[in-house]
Amino acid sequence: MNPDQLSSTIVDALEALVADGAVTLPDGVPAQVTVERPRQKGHGDYATNVALQLAKKAGTNPRAFADLVAERLRASDGIAEVEVAGPGFLNITVEAGAQGQVAADIVAAGADYGSSDAFAGEKINLEFVSANPTGPLHLGGVRWAAVGDALGRIFAKTGADVTREYYFNDHGAQIDRFSSSLLASAKGEPPPEDGYGGQYIHDIAAAVVAQRPDVTDLDDAQAQEVFREVGVEMMFEEIKKSLHDFGVDFDVYFHEKSLHDSGAVERAIERLTEMGNTYEADGALWLRTEKYGDDKDRVIIRSNGTPAYISGDLGYYLDKRERGFDRCFIMLGADHHGYVGRMNAMCSAFGDEPGKNLEILIGQMVNLLKDGEPMRMSKRAGTVVTIDDLVDAIGVDASRYALARYHSDSPIDIDLDIWSRATNDNPVYTVQYAHARVSSLMRNAADLGVTAESHPELLTHEKEGELLRALAEFPRVVKAAAELREPHRVARYLEELAGTYHRFYDSCRVLPRGDEEVSDLHRARLMLVDATRVVLANGLDLLGVSAPERM
């Protein structure tokens, strides 16, 4: 019996009480009831405060209400004991057979275990990374690569139709500075004052010249256009390759330039004008964002006729909605925090609901530590710490796990010395080692001819119960990670699960020793081990991290 099944059992007990006239609930019986694992041993396997929540509506006190529910639950299949505690808490102990069935259910579900329909029917656009193609992908973008891809996997696991999208900025002043920097490098000149430096500029400039030898014969304006067209594409291909090698691929690469070329911006302005949310003043066209919570109205078209930056945002958001996305997520760095208000106001101006149709997630800075000292980065000076630098230092698995392990709105320090070690103070090693250890045990069992079988009633040891309850939590962890947009919950859960498994293994002999005869208990415990293997693998997959069978 897992938490969801226990919740259904409690709902059934409430419905029976209502049907018998023992209690009256004017608002009806809730569709589900929250059950939690007690913090203290001796308080049963699960606890619920449903009596405290419903007693007032039923016109009675919580303890009396809890007594009625407890009496019904004691007669339910799979319930061993129910205790009423404190002001009306219900502490529930599940029968060993009912609890032990979780292992067989997990193995039967396999890769599908942890899935749900929590976001079924939702069409989600998940935009992340979207780094300007003016240099190698730096650590801020790498964090969103790990977190965004994990969140996409988690949304898909909970039933959503997910599209991963990269907004490719090939339009604007930064691209002008990038192309002029390439031109300067090709001419043997220093970069412009506001340009980009670093070895990668020289490498790309040389590659453009090799591909287009005629560029040196063109005037500066024509040559810069060649460097813009060819150089930007080369830089972007390098970014895409780095992301692919990191295990992150996108369904859509959306070009900013297409918004202006296709008329998407004009369509968005027309829509907003029809809704009465634009006006003209001082020769410019303005968007009424202040009335939707922004600190001021925003210029869409400047007095000189050129579009302001927000014009692209308008066209892009409307384009996403026209493509049928119910929810649009945008993941931004900490330096874009002031961007949130205007974007939410824009969403409202279109008649949509911020937080539902548009949700903006902010990711804080990442610092790398080597020998206890921070590794400095400066993109324009060319001393940038990139995605490739991180992967070269600790590998893809450790990089992805380290970046996804923390709440994205918290700054993090990644100590390269710790994350490169094959020791238990390295969190990804701890989880991967647990999977490898489980896989080794399964191989040994196969060599001995021991097969996993379901004998749930035999799994009565305290450590077996702890492991079963931990495994049963996985679907709820995945669902919470999706609802709260917090992939780090999966990582922290896996670390706790690894520890729980090791304690089980140290206390419960799984395979027979020597000439010992194979028993049903051995087979039942092997089923529990196999269930652990499934959950560890499924959890690591949600983070885009491999589940090695040998280490």
MARKOL-843980 format. One record per residue (C-alpha): x, y, z; residue in one letter. Coordinates in nm, 3 decimals. Example, Ala and Ser with C-alpha at 12.3 -4.5 7.8 and 13.67 -1.06 7.14 Angstrom:
BEGIN
<<1.230,-0.450,0.780>,'A'>
<<1.367,-0.106,0.714>,'S'>
***
This chain:
BEGIN
<<0.000,0.000,0.000>,'M'>
<<0.152,0.329,-0.108>,'N'>
<<0.051,0.677,0.015>,'P'>
<<-0.195,0.733,-0.271>,'D'>
<<-0.363,0.399,-0.205>,'Q'>
<<-0.385,0.478,0.166>,'L'>
<<-0.536,0.816,0.080>,'S'>
<<-0.803,0.638,-0.125>,'S'>
<<-0.870,0.400,0.165>,'T'>
<<-0.926,0.696,0.400>,'I'>
<<-1.157,0.861,0.145>,'V'>
<<-1.355,0.535,0.125>,'D'>
<<-1.388,0.533,0.505>,'A'>
<<-1.517,0.893,0.501>,'L'>
<<-1.768,0.812,0.230>,'E'>
<<-1.891,0.515,0.430>,'A'>
<<-1.936,0.732,0.740>,'L'>
<<-2.138,0.984,0.539>,'V'>
<<-2.347,0.712,0.375>,'A'>
<<-2.429,0.562,0.715>,'D'>
<<-2.523,0.901,0.857>,'G'>
<<-2.246,0.885,1.117>,'A'>
<<-2.112,1.223,1.001>,'V'>
<<-2.239,1.504,0.781>,'T'>
<<-2.004,1.689,0.546>,'L'>
<<-2.191,1.976,0.373>,'P'>
<<-1.909,2.027,0.121>,'D'>
<<-1.883,1.656,0.047>,'G'>
<<-1.598,1.413,0.096>,'V'>
<<-1.261,1.539,-0.035>,'P'>
<<-1.130,1.361,-0.344>,'A'>
<<-0.802,1.288,-0.169>,'Q'>
<<-0.652,1.309,0.176>,'V'>
<<-0.298,1.408,0.267>,'T'>
<<-0.097,1.133,0.434>,'V'>
<<0.259,1.183,0.553>,'E'>
<<0.537,0.977,0.701>,'R'>
<<0.561,1.052,1.076>,'P'>
<<0.878,1.220,1.197>,'R'>
<<0.905,0.994,1.502>,'Q'>
<<0.929,0.618,1.518>,'K'>
<<0.643,0.454,1.700>,'G'>
<<0.385,0.679,1.538>,'H'>
<<0.292,0.425,1.274>,'G'>
<<0.385,0.410,0.907>,'D'>
<<0.176,0.710,0.803>,'Y'>
<<-0.017,0.993,0.964>,'A'>
<<-0.302,1.220,0.856>,'T'>
<<-0.465,1.530,1.002>,'N'>
<<-0.789,1.480,0.808>,'V'>
<<-0.995,1.487,1.130>,'A'>
<<-0.862,1.830,1.223>,'L'>
<<-0.946,1.954,0.873>,'Q'>
<<-1.303,1.822,0.858>,'L'>
<<-1.433,1.812,1.217>,'A'>
<<-1.560,2.170,1.224>,'K'>
<<-1.750,2.120,0.899>,'K'>
<<-1.899,1.803,1.046>,'A'>
<<-2.010,1.991,1.359>,'G'>
<<-1.800,1.791,1.602>,'T'>
<<-1.459,1.804,1.767>,'N'>
<<-1.150,1.664,1.590>,'P'>
<<-1.082,1.386,1.838>,'R'>
<<-1.439,1.251,1.818>,'A'>
<<-1.424,1.272,1.438>,'F'>
<<-1.088,1.091,1.441>,'A'>
<<-1.232,0.812,1.656>,'D'>
<<-1.505,0.751,1.396>,'L'>
<<-1.257,0.743,1.109>,'V'>
<<-1.017,0.519,1.302>,'A'>
<<-1.292,0.265,1.369>,'E'>
<<-1.371,0.244,0.997>,'R'>
<<-1.006,0.222,0.895>,'L'>
<<-0.934,-0.067,1.134>,'R'>
<<-1.181,-0.275,0.936>,'A'>
<<-1.017,-0.188,0.603>,'S'>
<<-0.799,-0.429,0.410>,'D'>
<<-0.429,-0.367,0.453>,'G'>
<<-0.459,-0.168,0.778>,'I'>
<<-0.293,-0.324,1.082>,'A'>
<<-0.350,-0.054,1.342>,'E'>
<<-0.486,0.298,1.378>,'V'>
<<-0.409,0.520,1.677>,'E'>
<<-0.575,0.852,1.756>,'V'>
<<-0.311,1.090,1.890>,'A'>
<<-0.311,1.441,2.035>,'G'>
<<-0.600,1.663,1.928>,'P'>
<<-0.708,1.426,1.650>,'G'>
<<-0.415,1.299,1.445>,'F'>
<<-0.445,0.951,1.299>,'L'>
<<-0.130,0.736,1.312>,'N'>
<<-0.172,0.442,1.076>,'I'>
<<0.026,0.119,1.061>,'T'>
<<-0.004,-0.077,0.738>,'V'>
<<-0.005,-0.458,0.731>,'E'>
<<0.326,-0.607,0.619>,'A'>
<<0.162,-0.778,0.322>,'G'>
<<0.001,-0.458,0.202>,'A'>
<<0.320,-0.259,0.248>,'Q'>
<<0.538,-0.525,0.092>,'G'>
<<0.328,-0.528,-0.223>,'Q'>
<<0.487,-0.193,-0.311>,'V'>
<<0.805,-0.371,-0.421>,'A'>
<<0.629,-0.592,-0.674>,'A'>
<<0.423,-0.299,-0.802>,'D'>
<<0.739,-0.096,-0.864>,'I'>
<<0.914,-0.376,-1.050>,'V'>
<<0.604,-0.436,-1.261>,'A'>
<<0.583,-0.067,-1.350>,'A'>
<<0.954,-0.044,-1.436>,'G'>
<<1.048,0.276,-1.616>,'A'>
<<0.691,0.404,-1.574>,'D'>
<<0.711,0.406,-1.195>,'Y'>
<<0.683,0.760,-1.069>,'G'>
<<0.463,0.867,-1.359>,'S'>
<<0.132,1.040,-1.300>,'S'>
<<-0.135,1.238,-1.482>,'D'>
<<-0.089,1.548,-1.265>,'A'>
<<-0.016,1.760,-1.575>,'F'>
<<-0.203,1.552,-1.828>,'A'>
<<-0.353,1.764,-2.105>,'G'>
<<-0.113,2.052,-2.037>,'E'>
<<0.086,2.175,-2.336>,'K'>
<<0.401,2.332,-2.193>,'I'>
<<0.661,2.549,-2.364>,'N'>
<<0.982,2.542,-2.163>,'L'>
<<1.230,2.806,-2.275>,'E'>
<<1.571,2.787,-2.113>,'F'>
<<1.939,2.864,-2.168>,'V'>
<<1.875,3.098,-2.468>,'S'>
<<2.226,3.239,-2.430>,'A'>
<<2.330,3.498,-2.685>,'N'>
<<2.558,3.342,-2.951>,'P'>
<<2.836,3.588,-2.873>,'T'>
<<3.062,3.348,-2.687>,'G'>
<<3.087,2.999,-2.534>,'P'>
<<2.812,2.896,-2.293>,'L'>
<<2.905,3.023,-1.946>,'H'>
<<2.807,2.882,-1.607>,'L'>
<<2.479,3.073,-1.573>,'G'>
<<2.353,2.915,-1.892>,'G'>
<<2.489,2.576,-1.790>,'V'>
<<2.283,2.583,-1.472>,'R'>
<<1.965,2.636,-1.669>,'W'>
<<2.069,2.362,-1.911>,'A'>
<<2.075,2.112,-1.623>,'A'>
<<1.772,2.245,-1.433>,'V'>
<<1.561,2.319,-1.741>,'G'>
<<1.617,1.980,-1.898>,'D'>
<<1.544,1.805,-1.567>,'A'>
<<1.224,2.007,-1.526>,'L'>
<<1.120,1.912,-1.878>,'G'>
<<1.172,1.544,-1.796>,'R'>
<<0.973,1.583,-1.473>,'I'>
<<0.685,1.760,-1.649>,'F'>
<<0.676,1.482,-1.908>,'A'>
<<0.678,1.221,-1.630>,'K'>
<<0.368,1.385,-1.485>,'T'>
<<0.179,1.373,-1.813>,'G'>
<<0.254,1.707,-1.981>,'A'>
<<0.324,1.759,-2.349>,'D'>
<<0.658,1.943,-2.324>,'V'>
<<0.842,2.143,-2.590>,'T'>
<<1.196,2.251,-2.505>,'R'>
<<1.276,2.578,-2.677>,'E'>
<<1.590,2.788,-2.724>,'Y'>
<<1.538,3.156,-2.810>,'Y'>
<<1.818,3.234,-3.052>,'F'>
<<1.909,3.603,-3.035>,'N'>
<<2.035,3.682,-3.386>,'D'>
<<1.909,4.040,-3.385>,'H'>
<<2.025,4.351,-3.201>,'G'>
<<2.319,4.544,-3.062>,'A'>
<<2.501,4.250,-2.902>,'Q'>
<<2.520,4.071,-3.235>,'I'>
<<2.651,4.391,-3.392>,'D'>
<<2.930,4.407,-3.132>,'R'>
<<3.010,4.040,-3.183>,'F'>
<<3.038,4.069,-3.562>,'S'>
<<3.247,4.386,-3.537>,'S'>
<<3.480,4.204,-3.295>,'S'>
<<3.524,3.923,-3.548>,'L'>
<<3.598,4.175,-3.820>,'L'>
<<3.857,4.347,-3.603>,'A'>
<<4.027,4.016,-3.529>,'S'>
<<4.040,3.927,-3.900>,'A'>
<<4.206,4.263,-3.969>,'K'>
<<4.457,4.213,-3.688>,'G'>
<<4.309,4.497,-3.487>,'E'>
<<4.207,4.504,-3.118>,'P'>
<<3.836,4.455,-3.051>,'P'>
<<3.609,4.761,-3.034>,'P'>
<<3.579,4.925,-2.695>,'E'>
<<3.243,4.758,-2.631>,'D'>
<<3.331,4.440,-2.822>,'G'>
<<3.424,4.087,-2.725>,'Y'>
<<3.772,3.950,-2.663>,'G'>
<<3.924,3.613,-2.600>,'G'>
<<4.076,3.331,-2.800>,'Q'>
<<3.738,3.212,-2.924>,'Y'>
<<3.695,3.539,-3.117>,'I'>
<<4.021,3.479,-3.303>,'H'>
<<3.930,3.115,-3.369>,'D'>
<<3.590,3.199,-3.515>,'I'>
<<3.724,3.491,-3.718>,'A'>
<<3.986,3.261,-3.870>,'A'>
<<3.720,2.997,-3.945>,'A'>
<<3.501,3.256,-4.121>,'V'>
<<3.794,3.371,-4.333>,'V'>
<<3.875,3.008,-4.420>,'A'>
<<3.515,2.951,-4.529>,'Q'>
<<3.478,3.288,-4.703>,'R'>
<<3.824,3.397,-4.828>,'P'>
<<3.662,3.678,-5.022>,'D'>
<<3.559,3.852,-4.698>,'V'>
<<3.896,4.029,-4.681>,'T'>
<<3.826,4.194,-5.017>,'D'>
<<3.495,4.347,-4.905>,'L'>
<<3.445,4.688,-4.750>,'D'>
<<3.390,4.696,-4.374>,'D'>
<<3.010,4.712,-4.392>,'A'>
<<2.988,4.414,-4.627>,'Q'>
<<3.254,4.221,-4.438>,'A'>
<<3.079,4.274,-4.105>,'Q'>
<<2.758,4.138,-4.252>,'E'>
<<2.945,3.822,-4.359>,'V'>
<<3.093,3.786,-4.010>,'F'>
<<2.744,3.835,-3.866>,'R'>
<<2.584,3.573,-4.086>,'E'>
<<2.860,3.311,-4.082>,'V'>
<<3.025,3.384,-3.746>,'G'>
<<2.702,3.385,-3.545>,'V'>
<<2.600,3.052,-3.697>,'E'>
<<2.940,2.902,-3.615>,'M'>
<<2.918,3.024,-3.255>,'M'>
<<2.568,2.889,-3.222>,'F'>
<<2.668,2.550,-3.364>,'E'>
<<2.943,2.537,-3.102>,'E'>
<<2.689,2.613,-2.828>,'I'>
<<2.450,2.347,-2.960>,'K'>
<<2.728,2.087,-2.970>,'K'>
<<2.832,2.168,-2.613>,'S'>
<<2.470,2.132,-2.501>,'L'>
<<2.425,1.807,-2.694>,'H'>
<<2.738,1.663,-2.534>,'D'>
<<2.587,1.774,-2.201>,'F'>
<<2.277,1.567,-2.279>,'G'>
<<2.054,1.864,-2.359>,'V'>
<<1.879,1.898,-2.694>,'D'>
<<1.596,2.132,-2.788>,'F'>
<<1.282,2.066,-2.988>,'D'>
<<1.274,2.421,-3.124>,'V'>
<<1.545,2.677,-3.193>,'Y'>
<<1.349,2.998,-3.236>,'F'>
<<1.521,3.286,-3.416>,'H'>
<<1.447,3.632,-3.279>,'E'>
<<1.497,3.778,-3.625>,'K'>
<<1.200,3.575,-3.753>,'S'>
<<0.965,3.770,-3.525>,'L'>
<<1.043,4.089,-3.711>,'H'>
<<1.061,3.927,-4.056>,'D'>
<<0.732,3.736,-4.021>,'S'>
<<0.521,4.024,-3.893>,'G'>
<<0.470,3.856,-3.554>,'A'>
<<0.555,4.180,-3.372>,'V'>
<<0.302,4.377,-3.577>,'E'>
<<0.032,4.116,-3.506>,'R'>
<<0.100,4.139,-3.134>,'A'>
<<0.079,4.518,-3.140>,'I'>
<<-0.248,4.501,-3.333>,'E'>
<<-0.391,4.258,-3.077>,'R'>
<<-0.291,4.478,-2.785>,'L'>
<<-0.423,4.789,-2.958>,'T'>
<<-0.759,4.621,-3.020>,'E'>
<<-0.772,4.543,-2.649>,'M'>
<<-0.709,4.909,-2.564>,'G'>
<<-0.369,4.843,-2.410>,'N'>
<<-0.152,5.069,-2.627>,'T'>
<<-0.139,5.446,-2.671>,'Y'>
<<0.074,5.709,-2.842>,'E'>
<<0.268,5.978,-2.658>,'A'>
<<0.575,6.187,-2.739>,'D'>
<<0.581,6.037,-3.087>,'G'>
<<0.622,5.681,-2.950>,'A'>
<<0.389,5.384,-2.909>,'L'>
<<0.346,5.268,-2.550>,'W'>
<<0.214,4.954,-2.380>,'L'>
<<-0.009,5.001,-2.076>,'R'>
<<0.181,4.785,-1.831>,'T'>
<<0.158,5.003,-1.518>,'E'>
<<-0.209,4.921,-1.475>,'K'>
<<-0.113,4.551,-1.470>,'Y'>
<<0.141,4.588,-1.190>,'G'>
<<0.454,4.708,-1.371>,'D'>
<<0.637,5.008,-1.224>,'D'>
<<0.576,5.209,-1.542>,'K'>
<<0.440,5.185,-1.896>,'D'>
<<0.680,5.057,-2.160>,'R'>
<<0.773,5.193,-2.502>,'V'>
<<0.701,4.948,-2.784>,'I'>
<<0.802,5.162,-3.083>,'I'>
<<1.040,5.450,-3.022>,'R'>
<<0.978,5.800,-3.160>,'S'>
<<1.233,5.732,-3.433>,'N'>
<<1.030,5.434,-3.553>,'G'>
<<1.262,5.159,-3.428>,'T'>
<<1.116,4.879,-3.214>,'P'>
<<1.209,4.870,-2.845>,'A'>
<<1.333,4.543,-2.692>,'Y'>
<<0.992,4.457,-2.547>,'I'>
<<0.844,4.447,-2.896>,'S'>
<<1.017,4.115,-2.955>,'G'>
<<0.883,3.982,-2.625>,'D'>
<<0.529,4.072,-2.733>,'L'>
<<0.561,3.894,-3.065>,'G'>
<<0.731,3.591,-2.913>,'Y'>
<<0.474,3.543,-2.635>,'Y'>
<<0.180,3.572,-2.873>,'L'>
<<0.352,3.330,-3.112>,'D'>
<<0.380,3.072,-2.834>,'K'>
<<0.016,3.109,-2.741>,'R'>
<<-0.086,3.082,-3.107>,'E'>
<<0.112,2.759,-3.126>,'R'>
<<-0.124,2.623,-2.863>,'G'>
<<0.085,2.629,-2.547>,'F'>
<<-0.121,2.650,-2.228>,'D'>
<<0.180,2.730,-2.013>,'R'>
<<0.490,2.923,-2.113>,'C'>
<<0.793,2.899,-1.886>,'F'>
<<1.093,3.129,-1.923>,'I'>
<<1.408,3.062,-1.723>,'M'>
<<1.625,3.367,-1.663>,'L'>
<<1.943,3.458,-1.476>,'G'>
<<1.949,3.664,-1.158>,'A'>
<<2.045,3.977,-1.354>,'D'>
<<1.702,3.963,-1.521>,'H'>
<<1.502,3.982,-1.197>,'H'>
<<1.368,4.326,-1.290>,'G'>
<<1.233,4.176,-1.608>,'Y'>
<<0.966,3.974,-1.426>,'V'>
<<0.722,4.260,-1.355>,'G'>
<<0.703,4.385,-1.713>,'R'>
<<0.666,4.032,-1.851>,'M'>
<<0.382,3.948,-1.615>,'N'>
<<0.218,4.280,-1.703>,'A'>
<<0.255,4.195,-2.072>,'M'>
<<0.086,3.859,-2.007>,'C'>
<<-0.206,4.037,-1.838>,'S'>
<<-0.229,4.288,-2.120>,'A'>
<<-0.297,3.998,-2.356>,'F'>
<<-0.581,3.888,-2.128>,'G'>
<<-0.384,3.595,-1.984>,'D'>
<<-0.300,3.500,-1.627>,'E'>
<<0.056,3.544,-1.496>,'P'>
<<0.172,3.242,-1.301>,'G'>
<<-0.047,3.020,-1.515>,'K'>
<<-0.008,3.106,-1.881>,'N'>
<<0.332,3.267,-1.821>,'L'>
<<0.573,3.175,-1.546>,'E'>
<<0.923,3.315,-1.507>,'I'>
<<1.183,3.127,-1.306>,'L'>
<<1.498,3.295,-1.181>,'I'>
<<1.830,3.117,-1.144>,'G'>
<<2.105,3.252,-0.922>,'Q'>
<<2.479,3.260,-0.980>,'M'>
<<2.709,2.958,-0.990>,'V'>
<<3.065,2.978,-0.858>,'N'>
<<3.331,2.715,-0.918>,'L'>
<<3.587,2.651,-0.646>,'L'>
<<3.924,2.493,-0.712>,'K'>
<<4.165,2.435,-0.422>,'D'>
<<3.929,2.646,-0.213>,'G'>
<<3.957,2.947,-0.441>,'E'>
<<3.689,3.078,-0.681>,'P'>
<<3.754,3.044,-1.053>,'M'>
<<3.698,3.390,-1.205>,'R'>
<<3.510,3.453,-1.526>,'M'>
<<3.475,3.754,-1.752>,'S'>
<<3.313,3.689,-2.085>,'K'>
<<3.434,4.003,-2.263>,'R'>
<<3.786,3.973,-2.125>,'A'>
<<3.798,3.621,-2.260>,'G'>
<<3.863,3.447,-1.927>,'T'>
<<3.527,3.277,-1.932>,'V'>
<<3.456,2.953,-1.744>,'V'>
<<3.242,2.754,-1.985>,'T'>
<<3.028,2.444,-1.997>,'I'>
<<3.321,2.255,-2.147>,'D'>
<<3.550,2.367,-1.863>,'D'>
<<3.306,2.230,-1.606>,'L'>
<<3.258,1.900,-1.789>,'V'>
<<3.633,1.857,-1.836>,'D'>
<<3.679,1.906,-1.461>,'A'>
<<3.414,1.671,-1.318>,'I'>
<<3.228,1.506,-1.608>,'G'>
<<2.874,1.537,-1.741>,'V'>
<<2.698,1.335,-1.470>,'D'>
<<2.853,1.522,-1.178>,'A'>
<<2.801,1.856,-1.354>,'S'>
<<2.432,1.796,-1.419>,'R'>
<<2.368,1.656,-1.073>,'Y'>
<<2.557,1.937,-0.897>,'A'>
<<2.367,2.206,-1.087>,'L'>
<<2.024,2.045,-1.037>,'A'>
<<2.079,1.951,-0.671>,'R'>
<<2.003,2.297,-0.529>,'Y'>
<<1.703,2.526,-0.544>,'H'>
<<1.757,2.730,-0.859>,'S'>
<<1.690,3.059,-0.678>,'D'>
<<1.985,2.999,-0.445>,'S'>
<<2.346,3.082,-0.536>,'P'>
<<2.571,2.775,-0.533>,'I'>
<<2.940,2.703,-0.499>,'D'>
<<3.058,2.390,-0.678>,'I'>
<<3.379,2.259,-0.525>,'D'>
<<3.549,2.076,-0.810>,'L'>
<<3.767,1.882,-0.567>,'D'>
<<3.462,1.730,-0.395>,'I'>
<<3.260,1.663,-0.711>,'W'>
<<3.549,1.482,-0.880>,'S'>
<<3.605,1.236,-0.594>,'R'>
<<3.483,0.876,-0.584>,'A'>
<<3.385,0.911,-0.218>,'T'>
<<3.066,0.942,-0.016>,'N'>
<<3.104,1.317,0.028>,'D'>
<<3.034,1.344,-0.346>,'N'>
<<2.652,1.328,-0.370>,'P'>
<<2.631,1.197,-0.726>,'V'>
<<2.883,0.924,-0.647>,'Y'>
<<2.673,0.822,-0.346>,'T'>
<<2.359,0.775,-0.556>,'V'>
<<2.531,0.614,-0.856>,'Q'>
<<2.726,0.381,-0.627>,'Y'>
<<2.399,0.268,-0.467>,'A'>
<<2.264,0.180,-0.813>,'H'>
<<2.586,-0.002,-0.905>,'A'>
<<2.578,-0.192,-0.575>,'R'>
<<2.217,-0.297,-0.635>,'V'>
<<2.299,-0.402,-0.991>,'S'>
<<2.593,-0.609,-0.866>,'S'>
<<2.369,-0.786,-0.617>,'L'>
<<2.117,-0.863,-0.892>,'M'>
<<2.399,-1.014,-1.105>,'R'>
<<2.517,-1.225,-0.812>,'N'>
<<2.162,-1.345,-0.758>,'A'>
<<2.137,-1.449,-1.122>,'A'>
<<2.464,-1.642,-1.092>,'D'>
<<2.321,-1.827,-0.791>,'L'>
<<1.992,-1.893,-0.968>,'G'>
<<1.795,-1.681,-0.718>,'V'>
<<1.499,-1.500,-0.872>,'T'>
<<1.295,-1.216,-0.730>,'A'>
<<0.947,-1.318,-0.620>,'E'>
<<0.666,-1.137,-0.447>,'S'>
<<0.609,-1.257,-0.092>,'H'>
<<0.507,-0.925,0.060>,'P'>
<<0.390,-1.072,0.388>,'E'>
<<0.748,-1.178,0.468>,'L'>
<<0.893,-0.827,0.456>,'L'>
<<0.842,-0.753,0.826>,'T'>
<<1.186,-0.630,0.931>,'H'>
<<1.205,-0.267,1.045>,'E'>
<<1.464,-0.180,0.778>,'K'>
<<1.253,-0.348,0.509>,'E'>
<<0.959,-0.132,0.612>,'G'>
<<1.170,0.184,0.603>,'E'>
<<1.294,0.104,0.253>,'L'>
<<0.945,0.018,0.129>,'L'>
<<0.802,0.344,0.259>,'R'>
<<1.090,0.538,0.104>,'A'>
<<1.030,0.373,-0.235>,'L'>
<<0.658,0.442,-0.210>,'A'>
<<0.732,0.816,-0.176>,'E'>
<<0.891,0.849,-0.521>,'F'>
<<0.572,0.934,-0.718>,'P'>
<<0.486,1.205,-0.466>,'R'>
<<0.837,1.349,-0.488>,'V'>
<<0.815,1.366,-0.867>,'V'>
<<0.473,1.528,-0.853>,'K'>
<<0.591,1.786,-0.598>,'A'>
<<0.900,1.860,-0.810>,'A'>
<<0.672,1.935,-1.104>,'A'>
<<0.419,2.140,-0.910>,'E'>
<<0.686,2.347,-0.732>,'L'>
<<0.927,2.360,-1.032>,'R'>
<<1.199,2.214,-0.807>,'E'>
<<1.402,1.931,-0.964>,'P'>
<<1.640,1.942,-0.668>,'H'>
<<1.375,1.752,-0.470>,'R'>
<<1.446,1.445,-0.681>,'V'>
<<1.821,1.466,-0.614>,'A'>
<<1.779,1.504,-0.238>,'R'>
<<1.529,1.217,-0.234>,'Y'>
<<1.774,0.988,-0.416>,'L'>
<<2.046,1.063,-0.163>,'E'>
<<1.812,0.974,0.123>,'E'>
<<1.702,0.658,-0.060>,'L'>
<<2.063,0.549,-0.110>,'A'>
<<2.124,0.580,0.264>,'G'>
<<1.804,0.391,0.345>,'T'>
<<1.904,0.110,0.108>,'Y'>
<<2.250,0.074,0.261>,'H'>
<<2.098,0.049,0.611>,'R'>
<<1.858,-0.220,0.485>,'F'>
<<2.141,-0.413,0.321>,'Y'>
<<2.354,-0.399,0.635>,'D'>
<<2.067,-0.541,0.844>,'S'>
<<1.893,-0.785,0.609>,'C'>
<<2.075,-1.069,0.433>,'R'>
<<1.946,-1.085,0.077>,'V'>
<<2.132,-1.385,-0.073>,'L'>
<<2.195,-1.719,0.094>,'P'>
<<2.537,-1.796,0.240>,'R'>
<<2.730,-2.107,0.140>,'G'>
<<2.506,-2.410,0.122>,'D'>
<<2.212,-2.230,0.276>,'E'>
<<1.888,-2.317,0.100>,'E'>
<<1.718,-2.041,-0.095>,'V'>
<<1.404,-1.931,0.087>,'S'>
<<1.103,-1.722,-0.003>,'D'>
<<1.242,-1.451,0.222>,'L'>
<<1.555,-1.433,0.003>,'H'>
<<1.333,-1.404,-0.304>,'R'>
<<1.113,-1.139,-0.142>,'A'>
<<1.415,-0.932,-0.039>,'R'>
<<1.556,-0.963,-0.390>,'L'>
<<1.228,-0.818,-0.519>,'M'>
<<1.278,-0.527,-0.280>,'L'>
<<1.634,-0.480,-0.409>,'V'>
<<1.511,-0.482,-0.767>,'D'>
<<1.248,-0.221,-0.679>,'A'>
<<1.525,-0.004,-0.537>,'T'>
<<1.719,-0.042,-0.861>,'R'>
<<1.413,0.074,-1.058>,'V'>
<<1.360,0.385,-0.845>,'V'>
<<1.726,0.487,-0.841>,'L'>
<<1.744,0.451,-1.220>,'A'>
<<1.418,0.637,-1.277>,'N'>
<<1.523,0.920,-1.047>,'G'>
<<1.865,0.961,-1.206>,'L'>
<<1.704,0.961,-1.549>,'D'>
<<1.483,1.254,-1.448>,'L'>
<<1.802,1.448,-1.374>,'L'>
<<1.964,1.339,-1.701>,'G'>
<<2.229,1.144,-1.508>,'V'>
<<2.338,0.791,-1.593>,'S'>
<<2.269,0.492,-1.369>,'A'>
<<2.587,0.282,-1.396>,'P'>
<<2.571,-0.090,-1.331>,'E'>
<<2.940,-0.106,-1.244>,'R'>
<<3.169,0.147,-1.074>,'M'>
***
